[in-house]
Amino acid sequence: MTITLTVTVFSIIGIAVTGFYPGIVVLVLMALIPIASKFYAKKMISQSNDFQRNYYTTLTIINLLVILVVIWMTFVIMHDRILHDCC
């Protein structure tokens, strides 16, 4: 979540320098996934242990995928908008 928010902040700063980039909207929306899952996890306390275990496994996989996508998007945005060596 920290990585996602940091990338979002740097992307917003980059808007002022290089202009609007549609990938920023995706990064902002992706930052909401871990935040929403954290609040939802608090509601799961009253469920059975098996249900919690399945939920946390699914949540972990989703959050790891979000981290990988954010890192990839950061790489692509940096090369496309800052280094200008893409395509």
C-alpha positions as CSV (number, residue, x, y, z in Angstrom):
1,M,0.0,0.0,0.0
2,T,2.9,2.3,0.8
3,I,4.5,1.7,-2.6
4,T,1.2,2.4,-4.4
5,L,0.6,5.6,-2.5
6,T,4.2,6.8,-3.1
7,V,3.9,6.1,-6.8
8,T,0.6,7.9,-7.0
9,V,2.1,11.0,-5.3
10,F,5.1,11.0,-7.6
11,S,2.8,10.6,-10.6
12,I,0.7,13.5,-9.5
13,I,3.9,15.6,-9.2
14,G,4.8,14.4,-12.7
15,I,1.6,15.7,-14.0
16,A,2.8,19.2,-13.3
17,V,6.0,18.6,-15.2
18,T,5.0,16.4,-18.1
19,G,1.2,16.7,-18.4
20,F,-1.6,14.2,-17.7
21,Y,-1.0,10.5,-18.2
22,P,-4.0,8.1,-18.2
23,G,-1.9,5.6,-16.2
24,I,-2.2,7.8,-13.1
25,V,-6.0,7.1,-12.9
26,V,-5.2,3.4,-12.8
27,L,-2.6,3.9,-10.1
28,V,-5.1,5.9,-8.0
29,L,-7.8,3.2,-8.4
30,M,-5.3,0.5,-7.5
31,A,-4.4,2.3,-4.3
32,L,-8.0,1.9,-3.2
33,I,-7.8,-1.9,-3.4
34,P,-5.5,-2.5,-0.4
35,I,-7.2,0.3,1.6
36,A,-10.7,-1.2,1.0
37,S,-9.4,-4.7,1.8
38,K,-8.0,-3.5,5.1
39,F,-11.4,-2.2,6.2
40,Y,-13.1,-5.4,4.9
41,A,-10.7,-7.5,6.9
42,K,-11.9,-6.0,10.1
43,K,-15.4,-7.2,9.4
44,M,-14.1,-10.8,8.9
45,I,-13.2,-11.3,12.6
46,S,-16.6,-12.8,13.4
47,Q,-16.3,-15.5,10.7
48,S,-14.9,-19.0,11.1
49,N,-11.2,-19.7,11.0
50,D,-11.4,-21.6,7.7
51,F,-13.3,-18.7,6.1
52,Q,-10.7,-16.2,7.4
53,R,-7.9,-18.3,6.2
54,N,-9.3,-18.5,2.7
55,Y,-10.1,-14.8,2.7
56,Y,-6.6,-13.9,3.8
57,T,-5.0,-16.1,1.2
58,T,-7.1,-14.5,-1.6
59,L,-6.4,-11.0,-0.2
60,T,-2.6,-11.7,-0.1
61,I,-2.6,-12.9,-3.7
62,I,-4.6,-9.8,-4.8
63,N,-2.3,-7.4,-3.0
64,L,0.8,-9.0,-4.4
65,L,-0.6,-8.7,-7.9
66,V,-1.4,-5.0,-7.2
67,I,2.2,-4.5,-6.1
68,L,3.6,-6.1,-9.2
69,V,1.3,-4.1,-11.5
70,V,2.2,-0.9,-9.8
71,I,5.9,-1.6,-10.1
72,W,5.5,-2.4,-13.8
73,M,3.4,0.7,-14.4
74,T,6.0,2.8,-12.6
75,F,8.7,1.3,-14.9
76,V,6.7,2.0,-18.0
77,I,5.7,5.5,-17.0
78,M,9.2,6.4,-16.1
79,H,10.6,5.2,-19.5
80,D,7.7,6.7,-21.5
81,R,7.3,10.1,-19.8
82,I,10.7,10.8,-18.3
83,L,13.4,9.0,-20.2
84,H,11.6,9.1,-23.6
85,D,13.2,5.9,-24.7
86,C,10.0,3.9,-25.1
87,C,8.8,3.0,-28.7
